[in-house]
Amino acid sequence: MARQVKQRDRVLALLETSAEPLDAHLLADDLDLHVTTVRFHLNSLIEEGLVRTRQLESTKVGRPRLGYTAVPKPSYTDLVALLAARLGGTAEERERKACEVGRDWAGMLGFAPADTTDAGAFVIDALSRLGFETRSATSAFGNHELTLCTCPLVEIARTNPEVVRGIQRGLIQQILDDNAAALGARYTAAVFPDPRDGNCSIRLALRKSDRDAEAS
């Protein structure tokens, strides 16, 4: 069974890297598999919606050749990039609109209520659900400086940093606002993305509001 899965994955991987449809015989030759085995895996991939067929021009008399292509995987990054391009206005306006989206997104995700008064730890735990990892964290006088990496919006950050900054700030600000009572203070979040080398490091500054800072 494990061997069949591995063979199936190899068939799919080859189709995903091919710029053109491939027929069963080409796949069999490239993968050093029997053509019947390849057709078995192709039928399975078609049933799962991962592969589709396309009729190819035949170079010989007889039945037309059938080509196979991998179905493109949905890219939420591409979708957000398209939305970012449609926001229009100035960079400041795009960031403001993206911040509103981030707030709405936080509401849809339904983060668990804070069970700590440490705002930094709470934000780190909440964002870990979205694929962020913490690189460093420091706290002083109730304020927090966090550096997170592995941002899922890294590609958009390269072209539309203001949109990513807005989404992240809105998301973080909303979960902080929703949990102000449990955290014992209200915080203002500032986000500073730094896209580089396939990762998106972001620095978060969580500052207590003026009134809460004076009371502490």
VOKOLKE-553786 format. One record per residue (C-alpha): residue number from 1; x negated, y, z negated; residue in three letters. Coordinates in Angstrom, 1 decimal. Layout:
! residues N
<pt num="NUM" c1="X" c2="Y" c3="Z" residu="ala"/>
...
//
This chain:
! residues 216
<pt num="1" c1="0.0" c2="0.0" c3="0.0" residu="met"/>
<pt num="2" c1="-2.8" c2="2.4" c3="-0.9" residu="ala"/>
<pt num="3" c1="-4.5" c2="1.6" c3="2.3" residu="arg"/>
<pt num="4" c1="-1.3" c2="2.4" c3="4.3" residu="gln"/>
<pt num="5" c1="-1.0" c2="5.7" c3="2.5" residu="val"/>
<pt num="6" c1="-4.6" c2="6.6" c3="3.4" residu="lys"/>
<pt num="7" c1="-4.1" c2="5.7" c3="7.0" residu="gln"/>
<pt num="8" c1="-0.9" c2="7.8" c3="7.1" residu="arg"/>
<pt num="9" c1="-2.7" c2="10.7" c3="5.6" residu="asp"/>
<pt num="10" c1="-5.5" c2="10.4" c3="8.2" residu="arg"/>
<pt num="11" c1="-2.9" c2="10.4" c3="11.0" residu="val"/>
<pt num="12" c1="-1.3" c2="13.5" c3="9.6" residu="leu"/>
<pt num="13" c1="-4.6" c2="15.3" c3="9.0" residu="ala"/>
<pt num="14" c1="-5.7" c2="14.8" c3="12.6" residu="leu"/>
<pt num="15" c1="-2.4" c2="16.2" c3="13.9" residu="leu"/>
<pt num="16" c1="-2.7" c2="19.2" c3="11.6" residu="glu"/>
<pt num="17" c1="-6.2" c2="20.1" c3="12.9" residu="thr"/>
<pt num="18" c1="-5.3" c2="19.5" c3="16.6" residu="ser"/>
<pt num="19" c1="-4.5" c2="22.5" c3="18.7" residu="ala"/>
<pt num="20" c1="-2.5" c2="20.3" c3="21.1" residu="glu"/>
<pt num="21" c1="-0.1" c2="17.5" c3="20.8" residu="pro"/>
<pt num="22" c1="-1.7" c2="14.0" c3="20.7" residu="leu"/>
<pt num="23" c1="-0.3" c2="10.8" c3="21.9" residu="asp"/>
<pt num="24" c1="-0.4" c2="7.5" c3="20.0" residu="ala"/>
<pt num="25" c1="-3.3" c2="6.1" c3="22.0" residu="his"/>
<pt num="26" c1="-5.5" c2="9.2" c3="21.4" residu="leu"/>
<pt num="27" c1="-4.8" c2="9.0" c3="17.7" residu="leu"/>
<pt num="28" c1="-5.5" c2="5.3" c3="17.6" residu="ala"/>
<pt num="29" c1="-8.9" c2="5.8" c3="19.4" residu="asp"/>
<pt num="30" c1="-10.0" c2="8.8" c3="17.2" residu="asp"/>
<pt num="31" c1="-9.0" c2="7.0" c3="14.0" residu="leu"/>
<pt num="32" c1="-10.2" c2="3.5" c3="15.0" residu="asp"/>
<pt num="33" c1="-6.7" c2="2.1" c3="14.3" residu="leu"/>
<pt num="34" c1="-4.5" c2="-0.2" c3="16.3" residu="his"/>
<pt num="35" c1="-1.9" c2="1.8" c3="18.3" residu="val"/>
<pt num="36" c1="0.9" c2="-0.2" c3="16.7" residu="thr"/>
<pt num="37" c1="-0.3" c2="0.9" c3="13.2" residu="thr"/>
<pt num="38" c1="-0.5" c2="4.5" c3="14.4" residu="val"/>
<pt num="39" c1="3.1" c2="4.4" c3="15.8" residu="arg"/>
<pt num="40" c1="4.3" c2="2.9" c3="12.5" residu="phe"/>
<pt num="41" c1="2.8" c2="5.8" c3="10.6" residu="his"/>
<pt num="42" c1="4.1" c2="8.3" c3="13.1" residu="leu"/>
<pt num="43" c1="7.6" c2="7.1" c3="12.8" residu="asn"/>
<pt num="44" c1="7.4" c2="7.4" c3="9.0" residu="ser"/>
<pt num="45" c1="6.1" c2="11.0" c3="9.3" residu="leu"/>
<pt num="46" c1="8.8" c2="11.9" c3="11.7" residu="ile"/>
<pt num="47" c1="11.5" c2="10.6" c3="9.3" residu="glu"/>
<pt num="48" c1="9.9" c2="12.7" c3="6.6" residu="glu"/>
<pt num="49" c1="10.1" c2="15.8" c3="8.8" residu="gly"/>
<pt num="50" c1="6.3" c2="16.2" c3="8.8" residu="leu"/>
<pt num="51" c1="5.8" c2="15.4" c3="12.5" residu="val"/>
<pt num="52" c1="7.7" c2="16.1" c3="15.6" residu="arg"/>
<pt num="53" c1="7.5" c2="14.8" c3="19.2" residu="thr"/>
<pt num="54" c1="7.0" c2="16.6" c3="22.5" residu="arg"/>
<pt num="55" c1="7.1" c2="15.1" c3="26.0" residu="gln"/>
<pt num="56" c1="3.8" c2="15.4" c3="27.7" residu="leu"/>
<pt num="57" c1="3.0" c2="15.5" c3="31.4" residu="glu"/>
<pt num="58" c1="2.2" c2="12.1" c3="32.7" residu="ser"/>
<pt num="59" c1="-0.9" c2="11.5" c3="34.7" residu="thr"/>
<pt num="60" c1="0.4" c2="8.1" c3="35.9" residu="lys"/>
<pt num="61" c1="3.6" c2="6.7" c3="37.3" residu="val"/>
<pt num="62" c1="5.9" c2="5.3" c3="34.7" residu="gly"/>
<pt num="63" c1="7.3" c2="6.3" c3="31.4" residu="arg"/>
<pt num="64" c1="6.4" c2="9.9" c3="30.3" residu="pro"/>
<pt num="65" c1="3.9" c2="10.2" c3="27.5" residu="arg"/>
<pt num="66" c1="5.1" c2="11.2" c3="24.1" residu="leu"/>
<pt num="67" c1="3.0" c2="13.7" c3="22.2" residu="gly"/>
<pt num="68" c1="3.0" c2="14.3" c3="18.4" residu="tyr"/>
<pt num="69" c1="2.4" c2="17.5" c3="16.5" residu="thr"/>
<pt num="70" c1="2.4" c2="18.3" c3="12.8" residu="ala"/>
<pt num="71" c1="5.2" c2="20.5" c3="11.6" residu="val"/>
<pt num="72" c1="3.7" c2="23.8" c3="10.3" residu="pro"/>
<pt num="73" c1="3.9" c2="24.0" c3="6.5" residu="lys"/>
<pt num="74" c1="5.8" c2="26.9" c3="5.1" residu="pro"/>
<pt num="75" c1="3.6" c2="29.6" c3="3.9" residu="ser"/>
<pt num="76" c1="5.0" c2="31.9" c3="1.2" residu="tyr"/>
<pt num="77" c1="1.9" c2="34.0" c3="1.5" residu="thr"/>
<pt num="78" c1="2.7" c2="34.6" c3="5.2" residu="asp"/>
<pt num="79" c1="6.3" c2="35.4" c3="4.3" residu="leu"/>
<pt num="80" c1="5.3" c2="38.0" c3="1.7" residu="val"/>
<pt num="81" c1="2.8" c2="39.5" c3="4.1" residu="ala"/>
<pt num="82" c1="5.5" c2="40.0" c3="6.6" residu="leu"/>
<pt num="83" c1="7.7" c2="41.6" c3="4.0" residu="leu"/>
<pt num="84" c1="4.8" c2="43.8" c3="2.9" residu="ala"/>
<pt num="85" c1="4.4" c2="45.0" c3="6.5" residu="ala"/>
<pt num="86" c1="8.1" c2="46.0" c3="6.6" residu="arg"/>
<pt num="87" c1="8.2" c2="48.0" c3="3.4" residu="leu"/>
<pt num="88" c1="7.0" c2="51.1" c3="5.2" residu="gly"/>
<pt num="89" c1="6.3" c2="54.5" c3="3.6" residu="gly"/>
<pt num="90" c1="3.1" c2="55.5" c3="1.8" residu="thr"/>
<pt num="91" c1="0.9" c2="53.1" c3="-0.2" residu="ala"/>
<pt num="92" c1="2.4" c2="54.6" c3="-3.3" residu="glu"/>
<pt num="93" c1="6.0" c2="53.9" c3="-2.1" residu="glu"/>
<pt num="94" c1="5.1" c2="50.4" c3="-1.1" residu="arg"/>
<pt num="95" c1="3.6" c2="49.8" c3="-4.6" residu="glu"/>
<pt num="96" c1="6.7" c2="51.1" c3="-6.3" residu="arg"/>
<pt num="97" c1="9.0" c2="48.9" c3="-4.2" residu="lys"/>
<pt num="98" c1="6.8" c2="45.9" c3="-4.8" residu="ala"/>
<pt num="99" c1="6.8" c2="46.6" c3="-8.5" residu="cys"/>
<pt num="100" c1="10.6" c2="46.4" c3="-8.5" residu="glu"/>
<pt num="101" c1="10.4" c2="43.1" c3="-6.6" residu="val"/>
<pt num="102" c1="7.9" c2="41.8" c3="-9.3" residu="gly"/>
<pt num="103" c1="10.4" c2="42.7" c3="-12.1" residu="arg"/>
<pt num="104" c1="13.2" c2="40.9" c3="-10.3" residu="asp"/>
<pt num="105" c1="10.9" c2="37.9" c3="-9.7" residu="trp"/>
<pt num="106" c1="10.2" c2="37.7" c3="-13.4" residu="ala"/>
<pt num="107" c1="13.9" c2="37.5" c3="-14.1" residu="gly"/>
<pt num="108" c1="14.3" c2="34.7" c3="-11.6" residu="met"/>
<pt num="109" c1="11.4" c2="32.7" c3="-13.0" residu="leu"/>
<pt num="110" c1="12.9" c2="32.6" c3="-16.5" residu="gly"/>
<pt num="111" c1="9.8" c2="32.7" c3="-18.7" residu="phe"/>
<pt num="112" c1="10.1" c2="31.2" c3="-22.2" residu="ala"/>
<pt num="113" c1="10.4" c2="33.7" c3="-25.0" residu="pro"/>
<pt num="114" c1="7.1" c2="34.7" c3="-26.7" residu="ala"/>
<pt num="115" c1="6.2" c2="32.6" c3="-29.7" residu="asp"/>
<pt num="116" c1="3.2" c2="34.8" c3="-30.6" residu="thr"/>
<pt num="117" c1="2.5" c2="38.4" c3="-31.4" residu="thr"/>
<pt num="118" c1="-0.6" c2="38.3" c3="-29.2" residu="asp"/>
<pt num="119" c1="0.4" c2="40.0" c3="-25.9" residu="ala"/>
<pt num="120" c1="-2.8" c2="38.9" c3="-24.2" residu="gly"/>
<pt num="121" c1="-2.3" c2="35.2" c3="-25.0" residu="ala"/>
<pt num="122" c1="1.4" c2="35.5" c3="-24.0" residu="phe"/>
<pt num="123" c1="0.6" c2="37.0" c3="-20.6" residu="val"/>
<pt num="124" c1="-2.1" c2="34.4" c3="-19.9" residu="ile"/>
<pt num="125" c1="0.3" c2="31.5" c3="-20.8" residu="asp"/>
<pt num="126" c1="3.1" c2="33.0" c3="-18.6" residu="ala"/>
<pt num="127" c1="0.9" c2="33.6" c3="-15.6" residu="leu"/>
<pt num="128" c1="-0.7" c2="30.1" c3="-15.8" residu="ser"/>
<pt num="129" c1="2.6" c2="28.8" c3="-14.6" residu="arg"/>
<pt num="130" c1="2.1" c2="30.7" c3="-11.4" residu="leu"/>
<pt num="131" c1="-1.4" c2="29.3" c3="-10.7" residu="gly"/>
<pt num="132" c1="-3.6" c2="32.0" c3="-12.4" residu="phe"/>
<pt num="133" c1="-6.6" c2="31.0" c3="-14.5" residu="glu"/>
<pt num="134" c1="-8.2" c2="33.2" c3="-17.1" residu="thr"/>
<pt num="135" c1="-11.8" c2="34.2" c3="-16.5" residu="arg"/>
<pt num="136" c1="-12.2" c2="36.4" c3="-19.6" residu="ser"/>
<pt num="137" c1="-10.1" c2="38.1" c3="-22.3" residu="ala"/>
<pt num="138" c1="-11.0" c2="40.8" c3="-24.8" residu="thr"/>
<pt num="139" c1="-8.8" c2="42.6" c3="-27.4" residu="ser"/>
<pt num="140" c1="-9.4" c2="45.7" c3="-29.5" residu="ala"/>
<pt num="141" c1="-7.0" c2="47.8" c3="-31.6" residu="phe"/>
<pt num="142" c1="-4.0" c2="45.8" c3="-30.3" residu="gly"/>
<pt num="143" c1="-4.9" c2="46.5" c3="-26.6" residu="asn"/>
<pt num="144" c1="-6.0" c2="43.7" c3="-24.2" residu="his"/>
<pt num="145" c1="-8.3" c2="43.5" c3="-21.2" residu="glu"/>
<pt num="146" c1="-7.8" c2="40.3" c3="-19.2" residu="leu"/>
<pt num="147" c1="-9.5" c2="39.1" c3="-16.1" residu="thr"/>
<pt num="148" c1="-7.6" c2="36.4" c3="-14.2" residu="leu"/>
<pt num="149" c1="-8.6" c2="34.5" c3="-11.0" residu="cys"/>
<pt num="150" c1="-7.0" c2="32.2" c3="-8.4" residu="thr"/>
<pt num="151" c1="-4.3" c2="34.7" c3="-7.3" residu="cys"/>
<pt num="152" c1="-1.7" c2="33.0" c3="-5.1" residu="pro"/>
<pt num="153" c1="-1.4" c2="36.3" c3="-3.1" residu="leu"/>
<pt num="154" c1="-5.1" c2="36.6" c3="-2.3" residu="val"/>
<pt num="155" c1="-4.5" c2="36.9" c3="1.5" residu="glu"/>
<pt num="156" c1="-2.1" c2="39.8" c3="1.1" residu="ile"/>
<pt num="157" c1="-4.4" c2="41.5" c3="-1.4" residu="ala"/>
<pt num="158" c1="-7.0" c2="41.9" c3="1.4" residu="arg"/>
<pt num="159" c1="-4.6" c2="43.8" c3="3.7" residu="thr"/>
<pt num="160" c1="-2.0" c2="45.2" c3="1.3" residu="asn"/>
<pt num="161" c1="-3.6" c2="45.5" c3="-2.1" residu="pro"/>
<pt num="162" c1="-0.9" c2="48.0" c3="-3.2" residu="glu"/>
<pt num="163" c1="1.8" c2="45.5" c3="-2.6" residu="val"/>
<pt num="164" c1="0.1" c2="42.8" c3="-4.6" residu="val"/>
<pt num="165" c1="-0.7" c2="45.3" c3="-7.4" residu="arg"/>
<pt num="166" c1="2.9" c2="46.3" c3="-7.5" residu="gly"/>
<pt num="167" c1="4.3" c2="42.7" c3="-7.6" residu="ile"/>
<pt num="168" c1="1.9" c2="41.7" c3="-10.3" residu="gln"/>
<pt num="169" c1="2.4" c2="44.8" c3="-12.4" residu="arg"/>
<pt num="170" c1="6.2" c2="44.5" c3="-12.1" residu="gly"/>
<pt num="171" c1="6.1" c2="40.9" c3="-13.1" residu="leu"/>
<pt num="172" c1="3.9" c2="41.4" c3="-16.1" residu="ile"/>
<pt num="173" c1="5.6" c2="44.5" c3="-17.2" residu="gln"/>
<pt num="174" c1="9.0" c2="42.8" c3="-17.1" residu="gln"/>
<pt num="175" c1="8.0" c2="39.9" c3="-19.3" residu="ile"/>
<pt num="176" c1="6.3" c2="42.3" c3="-21.7" residu="leu"/>
<pt num="177" c1="9.4" c2="44.4" c3="-21.9" residu="asp"/>
<pt num="178" c1="11.7" c2="41.4" c3="-22.4" residu="asp"/>
<pt num="179" c1="9.5" c2="40.2" c3="-25.3" residu="asn"/>
<pt num="180" c1="8.7" c2="43.5" c3="-26.9" residu="ala"/>
<pt num="181" c1="10.5" c2="42.6" c3="-30.1" residu="ala"/>
<pt num="182" c1="8.8" c2="39.3" c3="-30.5" residu="ala"/>
<pt num="183" c1="5.4" c2="40.8" c3="-29.7" residu="leu"/>
<pt num="184" c1="6.0" c2="43.6" c3="-32.2" residu="gly"/>
<pt num="185" c1="5.2" c2="46.4" c3="-29.8" residu="ala"/>
<pt num="186" c1="5.9" c2="47.7" c3="-26.3" residu="arg"/>
<pt num="187" c1="3.0" c2="47.5" c3="-23.8" residu="tyr"/>
<pt num="188" c1="2.3" c2="49.2" c3="-20.5" residu="thr"/>
<pt num="189" c1="0.5" c2="46.9" c3="-17.9" residu="ala"/>
<pt num="190" c1="-2.0" c2="48.2" c3="-15.4" residu="ala"/>
<pt num="191" c1="-3.3" c2="45.8" c3="-12.7" residu="val"/>
<pt num="192" c1="-6.5" c2="46.2" c3="-10.7" residu="phe"/>
<pt num="193" c1="-6.9" c2="43.5" c3="-8.0" residu="pro"/>
<pt num="194" c1="-10.3" c2="42.7" c3="-6.6" residu="asp"/>
<pt num="195" c1="-10.0" c2="40.3" c3="-3.6" residu="pro"/>
<pt num="196" c1="-13.1" c2="38.5" c3="-2.7" residu="arg"/>
<pt num="197" c1="-14.4" c2="35.2" c3="-1.3" residu="asp"/>
<pt num="198" c1="-11.1" c2="33.3" c3="-1.3" residu="gly"/>
<pt num="199" c1="-10.3" c2="34.2" c3="-4.8" residu="asn"/>
<pt num="200" c1="-8.4" c2="37.2" c3="-6.1" residu="cys"/>
<pt num="201" c1="-9.8" c2="38.4" c3="-9.4" residu="ser"/>
<pt num="202" c1="-7.5" c2="40.8" c3="-11.2" residu="ile"/>
<pt num="203" c1="-8.1" c2="42.9" c3="-14.3" residu="arg"/>
<pt num="204" c1="-5.2" c2="43.5" c3="-16.5" residu="leu"/>
<pt num="205" c1="-5.0" c2="46.3" c3="-19.0" residu="ala"/>
<pt num="206" c1="-2.3" c2="45.9" c3="-21.6" residu="leu"/>
<pt num="207" c1="-2.0" c2="49.1" c3="-23.6" residu="arg"/>
<pt num="208" c1="0.4" c2="49.7" c3="-26.5" residu="lys"/>
<pt num="209" c1="2.8" c2="52.5" c3="-25.9" residu="ser"/>
<pt num="210" c1="1.9" c2="55.8" c3="-27.6" residu="asp"/>
<pt num="211" c1="4.4" c2="55.4" c3="-30.4" residu="arg"/>
<pt num="212" c1="3.4" c2="51.8" c3="-31.1" residu="asp"/>
<pt num="213" c1="-0.3" c2="52.7" c3="-30.9" residu="ala"/>
<pt num="214" c1="0.2" c2="55.4" c3="-33.5" residu="glu"/>
<pt num="215" c1="2.1" c2="53.1" c3="-35.8" residu="ala"/>
<pt num="216" c1="-0.6" c2="50.4" c3="-35.8" residu="ser"/>
//
